[in-house]
Amino acid sequence: MGLRGYDAERAFAGFTLFSPLPSSNRTVYLIDMQGNVVHAWQMPYPPGQSGYLTDRGTLFYNGQIPNDSHVGRTPYKGGAALEMTWDGRVLWEVKHPDHNHDGIRLRNGNVMLICQKPCRTRL
């Protein structure tokens, strides 16, 4: 992990949120334009494939949970979505065995997950 190059004239100023591979890692990092860690969160699950900072300043996170179903054995598995405060407190969490890898919290407070059911029919 580290910064390989930075051209201030061509880069859009901001922060980068990521969780490095391998997927056994449970840390989410927020870094600035120079690659300095601004903040880090210790998560209860390895990462799914997405997460973001909310307008409220919290972290929305999709995580992988153990799941022996067909869906759970895919490389893009998920299973859990949660929202965490800056200081690492989980505000809410939802688990679903068909949760694929991505989700979002809607403005009305509901959570929408991308889900996939195992295919029962062979084509």
C-alpha positions as CSV (number, residue, x, y, z in Angstrom):
1,M,0.0,0.0,0.0
2,G,1.3,3.4,-0.8
3,L,1.2,6.3,-3.2
4,R,3.0,5.7,-6.5
5,G,2.6,9.0,-8.2
6,Y,0.7,12.3,-7.9
7,D,0.4,15.1,-10.5
8,A,-1.5,17.9,-8.8
9,E,-2.2,19.6,-12.1
10,R,-4.1,16.6,-13.4
11,A,-5.6,15.1,-10.3
12,F,-9.0,15.9,-8.9
13,A,-8.5,17.0,-5.3
14,G,-10.3,14.8,-2.8
15,F,-9.9,11.6,-0.7
16,T,-9.8,7.9,-1.6
17,L,-11.7,5.3,0.4
18,F,-10.5,1.7,0.0
19,S,-9.9,-1.7,1.6
20,P,-6.9,-3.5,0.2
21,L,-6.8,-7.1,-0.8
22,P,-6.6,-9.9,0.3
23,S,-10.2,-10.1,1.2
24,S,-9.2,-11.4,4.7
25,N,-8.3,-7.7,5.4
26,R,-10.9,-6.0,7.6
27,T,-9.6,-2.4,7.5
28,V,-11.0,0.4,5.5
29,Y,-8.7,3.4,4.8
30,L,-9.4,7.0,3.9
31,I,-6.3,8.6,2.4
32,D,-5.6,12.2,1.2
33,M,-4.0,13.2,-2.1
34,Q,-0.5,12.5,-0.8
35,G,-1.3,9.0,0.3
36,N,-1.5,9.9,4.0
37,V,-4.0,7.9,6.1
38,V,-6.6,10.4,7.3
39,H,-8.8,7.8,9.0
40,A,-9.2,4.0,9.3
41,W,-12.0,1.8,10.4
42,Q,-11.8,-1.8,11.7
43,M,-14.7,-3.7,10.2
44,P,-16.5,-6.9,11.5
45,Y,-16.3,-8.5,8.1
46,P,-14.0,-8.6,5.1
47,P,-15.0,-6.2,2.3
48,G,-17.6,-6.9,-0.4
49,Q,-16.9,-4.7,-3.4
50,S,-18.2,-1.3,-2.4
51,G,-18.5,1.2,0.4
52,Y,-18.8,4.9,0.6
53,L,-19.0,7.9,3.0
54,T,-22.5,9.1,3.5
55,D,-23.7,12.7,3.6
56,R,-24.0,12.2,7.4
57,G,-20.3,11.5,7.7
58,T,-20.7,7.8,8.3
59,L,-19.3,4.8,6.4
60,F,-21.7,2.6,4.5
61,Y,-20.0,-0.8,4.1
62,N,-20.9,-4.0,2.3
63,G,-19.1,-7.0,3.9
64,Q,-18.7,-10.7,3.2
65,I,-20.1,-13.2,5.7
66,P,-19.6,-17.0,5.6
67,N,-22.2,-18.5,3.3
68,D,-22.1,-22.0,1.8
69,S,-24.8,-21.4,-0.8
70,H,-23.9,-21.1,-4.5
71,V,-24.1,-17.3,-4.2
72,G,-21.8,-17.3,-1.2
73,R,-19.1,-19.2,-3.0
74,T,-18.8,-16.6,-5.8
75,P,-15.8,-14.2,-5.7
76,Y,-18.2,-11.2,-5.5
77,K,-20.0,-12.4,-2.4
78,G,-21.5,-10.1,0.2
79,G,-24.0,-11.0,2.9
80,A,-23.9,-8.0,5.2
81,A,-24.4,-4.2,4.9
82,L,-23.9,-1.8,7.7
83,E,-23.4,1.8,8.6
84,M,-20.6,2.8,10.9
85,T,-19.8,6.1,12.7
86,W,-16.4,7.9,12.4
87,D,-15.4,6.4,15.8
88,G,-16.3,2.8,14.8
89,R,-19.7,2.3,16.3
90,V,-22.1,0.2,14.1
91,L,-25.4,2.2,13.8
92,W,-27.3,-0.6,12.1
93,E,-26.6,-3.8,10.2
94,V,-28.5,-6.1,7.9
95,K,-27.6,-9.6,6.8
96,H,-29.1,-11.5,3.8
97,P,-27.9,-14.8,2.4
98,D,-28.6,-13.7,-1.2
99,H,-26.8,-10.3,-0.9
100,N,-24.4,-10.3,-3.7
101,H,-21.8,-7.5,-3.1
102,D,-23.3,-4.1,-3.3
103,G,-26.0,-2.0,-1.5
104,I,-27.0,1.5,-0.8
105,R,-28.9,3.4,1.9
106,L,-31.8,5.3,0.3
107,R,-32.7,8.8,1.4
108,N,-35.8,7.5,3.1
109,G,-33.6,5.3,5.4
110,N,-34.4,2.0,3.7
111,V,-31.5,-0.1,2.4
112,M,-31.4,-1.6,-1.1
113,L,-29.2,-4.6,-1.7
114,I,-28.2,-6.3,-4.9
115,C,-29.2,-9.9,-4.5
116,Q,-28.7,-13.0,-6.5
117,K,-30.6,-16.3,-6.2
118,P,-28.9,-19.6,-7.2
119,C,-30.0,-20.7,-10.6
120,R,-32.1,-23.9,-10.3
121,T,-32.5,-24.5,-14.0
122,R,-29.7,-25.5,-16.4
123,L,-29.7,-23.8,-19.7
